[in-house]
Amino acid sequence: MKPFDYARAQDVSGALDAGKIIAGGTNLLDLMKLGVETPERVVDITRLDLKRIEDHEGGLRIGALVSNSDLAVDDRVRRNYEVLSRALLSGASGQLRNMATTGGNLLQRTRCYYFQDVASPCNKREPGSGCRAKGGATRLHAILGASEHCIATHPSDMAVAMQALDASVEIEGAEGTRTVPLAEFYVLPGDRPDIETVLKPGELITAVILPAPLPGRQTYRKVRDRASYAFALVSVAGIVSVKDGVIEQAALAFGGVAPRPWRNLEVETALAGREPTRETFDAAADILLAGAEGQGGNDFKIPLLRRTFRAVLGELTQGA
Amino acid sequence: MKTTLTINGASYELEADSRTSLLDALRNHLGLTGSKKGCDHGQCGSCTVIADGRRINSCLTLACMMDGVEITTIEGLGEPGALSPLQDAFVRHDGYQCGYCTPGQICAATAMLDEIKAGWPSVVTDDLTASPELSEAEISERMSGNLCRCAAYPNIVDAISEVAGVNGWKEAAE
């Protein structure tokens, strides 16, 4: 690990533009040990007052420093945002969830093997240096939203659930506070895969806002290489309501398949007003998977996503 | 840089580079070698300690961030002749082979049982709004952050099940 200066922020303004932010540290310290991150100055924000989960306009305002454990086990989240609680509980391990924070989880970096290996070229680490993943081992990689410059996936489970829940991100900067819908927070790699979000240098995430809970059933289904403590190959966050035998409303987001927590509103439109049949699910899956492209080692994700999608919709609409 | 650490109820003055992980501080600076370094990347759990009552990976924690936090290591849970219930159960159930992961397993299990008492669900809990009932499936899920390369998992689950009083624990077969 490269040497760095350590400082502790006393308030939010003291954390802005002050250096590399550290909170839970579970991803940053890992990347610093690998030499992927080499900050000269690390600013510890763990003592800031950003650890509360508050009722907010019928929904919740989640402080950026709320740990993944505290968020997953909050009574309101368990009762009204089951998809979020389940997504959090499916991620990482008990130890890591105790350390990892809400803001840090949103900003965690890809687990692409080549991004983590500083001996490999990587357009995300060094724009223009190339991509070793293309033509390499691609089991974890994207089938949607990738570019010729980067095929990495976003690894978060939490952010997938938040994407389905229409969450927004509250951001503090030198010019004040702004709120960005999560749907607009992550940017696709294009020819600049090093730019992952609309967060500007020096800005700090202070909270995530959840709107009032949607009606219907919720679940988070995660498919992975082992039963626990592994990143998603494919995941589906779903909130679906059924009325008089037809799907009233569906909110769906997908993990493990794209450079950002993936959502496609056309999929949801194709489900609304239809009977919950296999034909309906397949027609919506066709829209979801239009343009999906495998890289060889991840070709299996295309049928796997279709099947997981159908299974989740079947579960959420059965007997409803 | 200087940091005051509170470990197993005692105060320690640490003078170390800012890069020093809590794990390296414990092992290399303070002589508390019970916590083990396996992967050093938060993947194996052998470095697990308890911070303010919660289990964490000490390898992914900077020591300089931990002033004012009550750290408990395996040395603080019990000692020869006065083992903690989990330490005693691991011995009796042969919950290890080489023993390298054991301090992390026991620290993780100690805090995990407190999570159950606090009513925390896991991803295998059917009803998230109910108090979780501990079962072998729940223990396996909740302990997945601790790898055992010798694969002593069945005996680890037995040891934890006995201490937790899980129904159906195979006492009769012992």
Interface residues (C-beta under 8 A of the other chain):
Chain A: M1 P3 F4 D5 Y6 I22 G25 T26 L29 D30 K33 V42 D44 T46 S69 A72 V73 D75 R78 R79 E82 S85 R86 L89 S90 A92 S93 G94 Q95 L96 N98 M99 A227 S228 Y229
Chain B: M1 D17 S18 R19 S21 D40 H41 G42 G45 T48 A51 R54 R55 I56 N57 L60 T61 L62 C64 M65 A108 A111 M112 E115 A118 G119 W120 P121 S122 V123 L128 T129 S140 E141 R142 M143 S144 G145 N146
